[in-house]
Structures are given as structure tokens and as C-alpha cells.
Amino acid sequence: MDYAVCLEGEVWAVLDEGETLMRPGDVLIQRGTYHAWSNRSDRVCRMLFILIDAEPLPNH
């Protein structure tokens, strides 16, 4: 499980189901899916990432 916090500037979170613009104070919780980041501005974007190891849930 990953937490991504936008501290400064803005960045696009590119996910399987679309894109989301993140601005300062926005938090994205990413749960092991494919993703990418795209800074489409001419400003610095500063992010804080918290990565937590997690075991997958067993299939029921």
C-alpha cells in the first residue's frame, strides 16, 4: 500500500482507469496497481511517498 501526498506544485496521477490532477494537500492511496506520474507544468512538484509492505488477501 502506498500513500502519495502532493506537497507543492501539481502532478497528474496516471492510473488504469484514468488520470487525476493532484494539487498541494491531495492524497492518493495506491494499492498495488500500475500507475505513473506526469508533471505537465513548468513548476517543481514536491511529493511525499509512504510505502507500506502488505500481503495480498487470500482468494475466497
C-alpha positions, 0 to 999 in steps of 0.5 A: 500500500502506498500513500502519495501526498502532493506537497507543492506544485501539481502532478497528474496521477496516471492510473488504469482507469484514468488520470487525476490532477493532484494539487498541494494537500491531495492524497492518493492511496495506491494499492498495488496497481500500475500507475505513473506520474506526469508533471505537465507544468513548468513548476517543481512538484514536491511529493511525499511517498509512504510505502507500506509492505502488505500481503495480498488477501487470500482468494475466497 
